[in-house]
Amino acid sequence: MTENRAIRIMTIPETVRALSSIGVYVDESTLRAWCRSNAIPSIQAGRKTLLNLDDVLRFLKMEG
């Protein structure tokens, strides 16, 4: 069976809050730098950068 999971797309500030709620503390400037260097996949929507929380957790080696 396949597992249905919601895709959790959020802005950088929302991602920082979501991570801190699970005890992972990364600041916005660090996330922005990882996005600019393509370390974490991201989408630019106007002035906002959108991230998939699962991609961020995978990057941090914390499968989510």
mmCIF file as gemmi writes it, N, C-alpha and C atoms, coordinates in Angstrom:
data_model
loop_
_atom_site.group_PDB
_atom_site.id
_atom_site.type_symbol
_atom_site.label_atom_id
_atom_site.label_alt_id
_atom_site.label_comp_id
_atom_site.label_asym_id
_atom_site.label_entity_id
_atom_site.label_seq_id
_atom_site.pdbx_PDB_ins_code
_atom_site.Cartn_x
_atom_site.Cartn_y
_atom_site.Cartn_z
_atom_site.occupancy
_atom_site.B_iso_or_equiv
_atom_site.pdbx_formal_charge
_atom_site.auth_seq_id
_atom_site.auth_asym_id
_atom_site.pdbx_PDB_model_num
ATOM 1 N N . MET Axp A 1 ? 0.828 -1.183 0 1 0 ? 1 A 1
ATOM 2 C CA . MET Axp A 1 ? 0 0 0 1 0 ? 1 A 1
ATOM 3 C C . MET Axp A 1 ? 0.872 1.246 0 1 0 ? 1 A 1
ATOM 4 N N . THR Axp A 2 ? 0.38 2.275 -0.644 1 0 ? 2 A 1
ATOM 5 C CA . THR Axp A 2 ? 1.118 3.53 -0.622 1 0 ? 2 A 1
ATOM 6 C C . THR Axp A 2 ? 0.637 4.379 0.539 1 0 ? 2 A 1
ATOM 7 N N . GLU Axp A 3 ? 1.543 5.14 1.051 1 0 ? 3 A 1
ATOM 8 C CA . GLU Axp A 3 ? 1.234 5.997 2.199 1 0 ? 3 A 1
ATOM 9 C C . GLU Axp A 3 ? 0.884 7.386 1.693 1 0 ? 3 A 1
ATOM 10 N N . ASN Axp A 4 ? -0.271 7.903 2.061 1 0 ? 4 A 1
ATOM 11 C CA . ASN Axp A 4 ? -0.684 9.243 1.67 1 0 ? 4 A 1
ATOM 12 C C . ASN Axp A 4 ? -0.254 10.234 2.74 1 0 ? 4 A 1
ATOM 13 N N . ARG Axp A 5 ? 0.638 11.139 2.354 1 0 ? 5 A 1
ATOM 14 C CA . ARG Axp A 5 ? 1.095 12.169 3.28 1 0 ? 5 A 1
ATOM 15 C C . ARG Axp A 5 ? 0.936 13.516 2.609 1 0 ? 5 A 1
ATOM 16 N N . ALA Axp A 6 ? 0.533 14.481 3.379 1 0 ? 6 A 1
ATOM 17 C CA . ALA Axp A 6 ? 0.377 15.83 2.851 1 0 ? 6 A 1
ATOM 18 C C . ALA Axp A 6 ? 1.749 16.44 2.588 1 0 ? 6 A 1
ATOM 19 N N . ILE Axp A 7 ? 1.836 17.172 1.512 1 0 ? 7 A 1
ATOM 20 C CA . ILE Axp A 7 ? 3.064 17.908 1.212 1 0 ? 7 A 1
ATOM 21 C C . ILE Axp A 7 ? 3.011 19.193 2.032 1 0 ? 7 A 1
ATOM 22 N N . ARG Axp A 8 ? 4.065 19.437 2.777 1 0 ? 8 A 1
ATOM 23 C CA . ARG Axp A 8 ? 4.096 20.594 3.68 1 0 ? 8 A 1
ATOM 24 C C . ARG Axp A 8 ? 4.981 21.683 3.078 1 0 ? 8 A 1
ATOM 25 N N . ILE Axp A 9 ? 4.368 22.54 2.251 1 0 ? 9 A 1
ATOM 26 C CA . ILE Axp A 9 ? 5.072 23.651 1.618 1 0 ? 9 A 1
ATOM 27 C C . ILE Axp A 9 ? 4.87 24.884 2.484 1 0 ? 9 A 1
ATOM 28 N N . MET Axp A 10 ? 5.972 25.568 2.791 1 0 ? 10 A 1
ATOM 29 C CA . MET Axp A 10 ? 5.871 26.746 3.647 1 0 ? 10 A 1
ATOM 30 C C . MET Axp A 10 ? 6.97 27.743 3.337 1 0 ? 10 A 1
ATOM 31 N N . THR Axp A 11 ? 6.776 28.957 3.795 1 0 ? 11 A 1
ATOM 32 C CA . THR Axp A 11 ? 7.789 29.996 3.632 1 0 ? 11 A 1
ATOM 33 C C . THR Axp A 11 ? 8.94 29.741 4.605 1 0 ? 11 A 1
ATOM 34 N N . ILE Axp A 12 ? 10.003 30.512 4.46 1 0 ? 12 A 1
ATOM 35 C CA . ILE Axp A 12 ? 11.154 30.344 5.347 1 0 ? 12 A 1
ATOM 36 C C . ILE Axp A 12 ? 10.791 30.64 6.806 1 0 ? 12 A 1
ATOM 37 N N . PRO Axp A 13 ? 10.09 31.743 7.116 1 0 ? 13 A 1
ATOM 38 C CA . PRO Axp A 13 ? 9.723 31.964 8.53 1 0 ? 13 A 1
ATOM 39 C C . PRO Axp A 13 ? 8.825 30.848 9.08 1 0 ? 13 A 1
ATOM 40 N N . GLU Axp A 14 ? 7.9 30.351 8.272 1 0 ? 14 A 1
ATOM 41 C CA . GLU Axp A 14 ? 7.042 29.25 8.715 1 0 ? 14 A 1
ATOM 42 C C . GLU Axp A 14 ? 7.863 27.985 8.962 1 0 ? 14 A 1
ATOM 43 N N . THR Axp A 15 ? 8.867 27.756 8.117 1 0 ? 15 A 1
ATOM 44 C CA . THR Axp A 15 ? 9.734 26.588 8.276 1 0 ? 15 A 1
ATOM 45 C C . THR Axp A 15 ? 10.532 26.686 9.567 1 0 ? 15 A 1
ATOM 46 N N . VAL Axp A 16 ? 11.048 27.874 9.871 1 0 ? 16 A 1
ATOM 47 C CA . VAL Axp A 16 ? 11.798 28.082 11.114 1 0 ? 16 A 1
ATOM 48 C C . VAL Axp A 16 ? 10.909 27.771 12.314 1 0 ? 16 A 1
ATOM 49 N N . ARG Axp A 17 ? 9.655 28.248 12.293 1 0 ? 17 A 1
ATOM 50 C CA . ARG Axp A 17 ? 8.727 27.976 13.4 1 0 ? 17 A 1
ATOM 51 C C . ARG Axp A 17 ? 8.409 26.487 13.503 1 0 ? 17 A 1
ATOM 52 N N . ALA Axp A 18 ? 8.187 25.831 12.358 1 0 ? 18 A 1
ATOM 53 C CA . ALA Axp A 18 ? 7.874 24.396 12.373 1 0 ? 18 A 1
ATOM 54 C C . ALA Axp A 18 ? 9.051 23.593 12.922 1 0 ? 18 A 1
ATOM 55 N N . LEU Axp A 19 ? 10.261 23.952 12.515 1 0 ? 19 A 1
ATOM 56 C CA . LEU Axp A 19 ? 11.439 23.247 13.011 1 0 ? 19 A 1
ATOM 57 C C . LEU Axp A 19 ? 11.63 23.473 14.509 1 0 ? 19 A 1
ATOM 58 N N . SER Axp A 20 ? 11.449 24.711 14.941 1 0 ? 20 A 1
ATOM 59 C CA . SER Axp A 20 ? 11.657 24.989 16.373 1 0 ? 20 A 1
ATOM 60 C C . SER Axp A 20 ? 10.614 24.273 17.231 1 0 ? 20 A 1
ATOM 61 N N . SER Axp A 21 ? 9.424 24.025 16.669 1 0 ? 21 A 1
ATOM 62 C CA . SER Axp A 21 ? 8.399 23.325 17.441 1 0 ? 21 A 1
ATOM 63 C C . SER Axp A 21 ? 8.762 21.86 17.687 1 0 ? 21 A 1
ATOM 64 N N . ILE Axp A 22 ? 9.698 21.322 16.89 1 0 ? 22 A 1
ATOM 65 C CA . ILE Axp A 22 ? 10.155 19.948 17.11 1 0 ? 22 A 1
ATOM 66 C C . ILE Axp A 22 ? 11.573 19.916 17.691 1 0 ? 22 A 1
ATOM 67 N N . GLY Axp A 23 ? 12.039 21.089 18.142 1 0 ? 23 A 1
ATOM 68 C CA . GLY Axp A 23 ? 13.323 21.147 18.821 1 0 ? 23 A 1
ATOM 69 C C . GLY Axp A 23 ? 14.53 21.294 17.917 1 0 ? 23 A 1
ATOM 70 N N . VAL Axp A 24 ? 14.33 21.743 16.684 1 0 ? 24 A 1
ATOM 71 C CA . VAL Axp A 24 ? 15.436 21.96 15.746 1 0 ? 24 A 1
ATOM 72 C C . VAL Axp A 24 ? 15.533 23.465 15.524 1 0 ? 24 A 1
ATOM 73 N N . TYR Axp A 25 ? 16.666 24.051 15.868 1 0 ? 25 A 1
ATOM 74 C CA . TYR Axp A 25 ? 16.809 25.5 15.794 1 0 ? 25 A 1
ATOM 75 C C . TYR Axp A 25 ? 17.76 25.891 14.669 1 0 ? 25 A 1
ATOM 76 N N . VAL Axp A 26 ? 17.161 26.445 13.614 1 0 ? 26 A 1
ATOM 77 C CA . VAL Axp A 26 ? 17.896 26.945 12.451 1 0 ? 26 A 1
ATOM 78 C C . VAL Axp A 26 ? 17.35 28.342 12.199 1 0 ? 26 A 1
ATOM 79 N N . ASP Axp A 27 ? 18.229 29.323 11.994 1 0 ? 27 A 1
ATOM 80 C CA . ASP Axp A 27 ? 17.702 30.66 11.77 1 0 ? 27 A 1
ATOM 81 C C . ASP Axp A 27 ? 17.399 30.898 10.287 1 0 ? 27 A 1
ATOM 82 N N . GLU Axp A 28 ? 16.652 31.962 10.035 1 0 ? 28 A 1
ATOM 83 C CA . GLU Axp A 28 ? 16.194 32.261 8.68 1 0 ? 28 A 1
ATOM 84 C C . GLU Axp A 28 ? 17.351 32.473 7.718 1 0 ? 28 A 1
ATOM 85 N N . SER Axp A 29 ? 18.395 33.167 8.169 1 0 ? 29 A 1
ATOM 86 C CA . SER Axp A 29 ? 19.511 33.454 7.266 1 0 ? 29 A 1
ATOM 87 C C . SER Axp A 29 ? 20.221 32.168 6.833 1 0 ? 29 A 1
ATOM 88 N N . THR Axp A 30 ? 20.293 31.189 7.709 1 0 ? 30 A 1
ATOM 89 C CA . THR Axp A 30 ? 20.907 29.907 7.351 1 0 ? 30 A 1
ATOM 90 C C . THR Axp A 30 ? 20.056 29.188 6.312 1 0 ? 30 A 1
ATOM 91 N N . LEU Axp A 31 ? 18.742 29.158 6.514 1 0 ? 31 A 1
ATOM 92 C CA . LEU Axp A 31 ? 17.854 28.53 5.529 1 0 ? 31 A 1
ATOM 93 C C . LEU Axp A 31 ? 17.954 29.236 4.182 1 0 ? 31 A 1
ATOM 94 N N . ARG Axp A 32 ? 18 30.574 4.19 1 0 ? 32 A 1
ATOM 95 C CA . ARG Axp A 32 ? 18.116 31.33 2.94 1 0 ? 32 A 1
ATOM 96 C C . ARG Axp A 32 ? 19.421 30.987 2.216 1 0 ? 32 A 1
ATOM 97 N N . ALA Axp A 33 ? 20.504 30.868 2.979 1 0 ? 33 A 1
ATOM 98 C CA . ALA Axp A 33 ? 21.801 30.526 2.374 1 0 ? 33 A 1
ATOM 99 C C . ALA Axp A 33 ? 21.758 29.133 1.766 1 0 ? 33 A 1
ATOM 100 N N . TRP Axp A 34 ? 21.135 28.171 2.453 1 0 ? 34 A 1
ATOM 101 C CA . TRP Axp A 34 ? 21.02 26.814 1.907 1 0 ? 34 A 1
ATOM 102 C C . TRP Axp A 34 ? 20.186 26.811 0.636 1 0 ? 34 A 1
ATOM 103 N N . CYS Axp A 35 ? 19.153 27.644 0.587 1 0 ? 35 A 1
ATOM 104 C CA . CYS Axp A 35 ? 18.322 27.731 -0.628 1 0 ? 35 A 1
ATOM 105 C C . CYS Axp A 35 ? 19.116 28.353 -1.773 1 0 ? 35 A 1
ATOM 106 N N . ARG Axp A 36 ? 19.851 29.432 -1.489 1 0 ? 36 A 1
ATOM 107 C CA . ARG Axp A 36 ? 20.648 30.085 -2.538 1 0 ? 36 A 1
ATOM 108 C C . ARG Axp A 36 ? 21.707 29.156 -3.107 1 0 ? 36 A 1
ATOM 109 N N . SER Axp A 37 ? 22.276 28.299 -2.268 1 0 ? 37 A 1
ATOM 110 C CA . SER Axp A 37 ? 23.332 27.388 -2.734 1 0 ? 37 A 1
ATOM 111 C C . SER Axp A 37 ? 22.761 26.082 -3.287 1 0 ? 37 A 1
ATOM 112 N N . ASN Axp A 38 ? 21.433 25.993 -3.353 1 0 ? 38 A 1
ATOM 113 C CA . ASN Axp A 38 ? 20.73 24.798 -3.848 1 0 ? 38 A 1
ATOM 114 C C . ASN Axp A 38 ? 20.975 23.559 -2.997 1 0 ? 38 A 1
ATOM 115 N N . ALA Axp A 39 ? 21.346 23.75 -1.754 1 0 ? 39 A 1
ATOM 116 C CA . ALA Axp A 39 ? 21.498 22.613 -0.839 1 0 ? 39 A 1
ATOM 117 C C . ALA Axp A 39 ? 20.129 22.024 -0.507 1 0 ? 39 A 1
ATOM 118 N N . ILE Axp A 40 ? 19.122 22.904 -0.445 1 0 ? 40 A 1
ATOM 119 C CA . ILE Axp A 40 ? 17.739 22.491 -0.201 1 0 ? 40 A 1
ATOM 120 C C . ILE Axp A 40 ? 16.917 22.948 -1.395 1 0 ? 40 A 1
ATOM 121 N N . PRO Axp A 41 ? 16.115 22.068 -1.993 1 0 ? 41 A 1
ATOM 122 C CA . PRO Axp A 41 ? 15.262 22.494 -3.106 1 0 ? 41 A 1
ATOM 123 C C . PRO Axp A 41 ? 14.252 23.537 -2.63 1 0 ? 41 A 1
ATOM 124 N N . SER Axp A 42 ? 14.08 24.586 -3.436 1 0 ? 42 A 1
ATOM 125 C CA . SER Axp A 42 ? 13.127 25.628 -3.078 1 0 ? 42 A 1
ATOM 126 C C . SER Axp A 42 ? 12.522 26.212 -4.343 1 0 ? 42 A 1
ATOM 127 N N . ILE Axp A 43 ? 11.419 26.909 -4.154 1 0 ? 43 A 1
ATOM 128 C CA . ILE Axp A 43 ? 10.721 27.559 -5.261 1 0 ? 43 A 1
ATOM 129 C C . ILE Axp A 43 ? 10.59 29.025 -4.91 1 0 ? 43 A 1
ATOM 130 N N . GLN Axp A 44 ? 10.918 29.882 -5.853 1 0 ? 44 A 1
ATOM 131 C CA . GLN Axp A 44 ? 10.766 31.308 -5.652 1 0 ? 44 A 1
ATOM 132 C C . GLN Axp A 44 ? 9.401 31.72 -6.205 1 0 ? 44 A 1
ATOM 133 N N . ALA Axp A 45 ? 8.543 32.271 -5.354 1 0 ? 45 A 1
ATOM 134 C CA . ALA Axp A 45 ? 7.215 32.738 -5.751 1 0 ? 45 A 1
ATOM 135 C C . ALA Axp A 45 ? 7.159 34.23 -5.455 1 0 ? 45 A 1
ATOM 136 N N . GLY Axp A 46 ? 7.48 35.025 -6.436 1 0 ? 46 A 1
ATOM 137 C CA . GLY Axp A 46 ? 7.593 36.459 -6.203 1 0 ? 46 A 1
ATOM 138 C C . GLY Axp A 46 ? 8.771 36.723 -5.29 1 0 ? 46 A 1
ATOM 139 N N . ARG Axp A 47 ? 8.507 37.369 -4.163 1 0 ? 47 A 1
ATOM 140 C CA . ARG Axp A 47 ? 9.582 37.64 -3.202 1 0 ? 47 A 1
ATOM 141 C C . ARG Axp A 47 ? 9.706 36.552 -2.148 1 0 ? 47 A 1
ATOM 142 N N . LYS Axp A 48 ? 8.814 35.586 -2.172 1 0 ? 48 A 1
ATOM 143 C CA . LYS Axp A 48 ? 8.829 34.528 -1.16 1 0 ? 48 A 1
ATOM 144 C C . LYS Axp A 48 ? 9.554 33.29 -1.661 1 0 ? 48 A 1
ATOM 145 N N . THR Axp A 49 ? 10.276 32.668 -0.75 1 0 ? 49 A 1
ATOM 146 C CA . THR Axp A 49 ? 10.913 31.387 -1.029 1 0 ? 49 A 1
ATOM 147 C C . THR Axp A 49 ? 10.091 30.317 -0.339 1 0 ? 49 A 1
ATOM 148 N N . LEU Axp A 50 ? 9.685 29.301 -1.109 1 0 ? 50 A 1
ATOM 149 C CA . LEU Axp A 50 ? 8.865 28.228 -0.567 1 0 ? 50 A 1
ATOM 150 C C . LEU Axp A 50 ? 9.682 26.958 -0.448 1 0 ? 50 A 1
ATOM 151 N N . LEU Axp A 51 ? 9.522 26.279 0.675 1 0 ? 51 A 1
ATOM 152 C CA . LEU Axp A 51 ? 10.258 25.052 0.963 1 0 ? 51 A 1
ATOM 153 C C . LEU Axp A 51 ? 9.292 23.932 1.295 1 0 ? 51 A 1
ATOM 154 N N . ASN Axp A 52 ? 9.7 22.721 0.985 1 0 ? 52 A 1
ATOM 155 C CA . ASN Axp A 52 ? 8.971 21.536 1.427 1 0 ? 52 A 1
ATOM 156 C C . ASN Axp A 52 ? 9.635 21.107 2.738 1 0 ? 52 A 1
ATOM 157 N N . LEU Axp A 53 ? 8.863 21.084 3.816 1 0 ? 53 A 1
ATOM 158 C CA . LEU Axp A 53 ? 9.432 20.752 5.125 1 0 ? 53 A 1
ATOM 159 C C . LEU Axp A 53 ? 10.102 19.386 5.107 1 0 ? 53 A 1
ATOM 160 N N . ASP Axp A 54 ? 9.556 18.437 4.373 1 0 ? 54 A 1
ATOM 161 C CA . ASP Axp A 54 ? 10.168 17.107 4.309 1 0 ? 54 A 1
ATOM 162 C C . ASP Axp A 54 ? 11.556 17.168 3.673 1 0 ? 54 A 1
ATOM 163 N N . ASP Axp A 55 ? 11.741 18.045 2.669 1 0 ? 55 A 1
ATOM 164 C CA . ASP Axp A 55 ? 13.069 18.212 2.066 1 0 ? 55 A 1
ATOM 165 C C . ASP Axp A 55 ? 14.059 18.782 3.072 1 0 ? 55 A 1
ATOM 166 N N . VAL Axp A 56 ? 13.597 19.737 3.873 1 0 ? 56 A 1
ATOM 167 C CA . VAL Axp A 56 ? 14.474 20.336 4.884 1 0 ? 56 A 1
ATOM 168 C C . VAL Axp A 56 ? 14.866 19.291 5.926 1 0 ? 56 A 1
ATOM 169 N N . LEU Axp A 57 ? 13.892 18.52 6.388 1 0 ? 57 A 1
ATOM 170 C CA . LEU Axp A 57 ? 14.185 17.472 7.372 1 0 ? 57 A 1
ATOM 171 C C . LEU Axp A 57 ? 15.125 16.42 6.794 1 0 ? 57 A 1
ATOM 172 N N . ARG Axp A 58 ? 14.92 16.075 5.547 1 0 ? 58 A 1
ATOM 173 C CA . ARG Axp A 58 ? 15.802 15.101 4.89 1 0 ? 58 A 1
ATOM 174 C C . ARG Axp A 58 ? 17.219 15.658 4.814 1 0 ? 58 A 1
ATOM 175 N N . PHE Axp A 59 ? 17.341 16.949 4.475 1 0 ? 59 A 1
ATOM 176 C CA . PHE Axp A 59 ? 18.652 17.595 4.413 1 0 ? 59 A 1
ATOM 177 C C . PHE Axp A 59 ? 19.332 17.548 5.782 1 0 ? 59 A 1
ATOM 178 N N . LEU Axp A 60 ? 18.55 17.733 6.821 1 0 ? 60 A 1
ATOM 179 C CA . LEU Axp A 60 ? 19.084 17.698 8.18 1 0 ? 60 A 1
ATOM 180 C C . LEU Axp A 60 ? 19.222 16.282 8.722 1 0 ? 60 A 1
ATOM 181 N N . LYS Axp A 61 ? 18.925 15.298 7.877 1 0 ? 61 A 1
ATOM 182 C CA . LYS Axp A 61 ? 19.003 13.875 8.239 1 0 ? 61 A 1
ATOM 183 C C . LYS Axp A 61 ? 18.016 13.499 9.33 1 0 ? 61 A 1
ATOM 184 N N . MET Axp A 62 ? 16.841 14.106 9.237 1 0 ? 62 A 1
ATOM 185 C CA . MET Axp A 62 ? 15.795 13.838 10.212 1 0 ? 62 A 1
ATOM 186 C C . MET Axp A 62 ? 14.536 13.462 9.448 1 0 ? 62 A 1
ATOM 187 N N . GLU Axp A 63 ? 14.549 12.355 8.752 1 0 ? 63 A 1
ATOM 188 C CA . GLU Axp A 63 ? 13.415 11.947 7.92 1 0 ? 63 A 1
ATOM 189 C C . GLU Axp A 63 ? 12.094 12.339 8.539 1 0 ? 63 A 1
ATOM 190 N N . GLY Axp A 64 ? 11.263 13.07 7.751 1 0 ? 64 A 1
ATOM 191 C CA . GLY Axp A 64 ? 10.004 13.558 8.287 1 0 ? 64 A 1
ATOM 192 C C . GLY Axp A 64 ? 8.804 13.072 7.565 1 0 ? 64 A 1
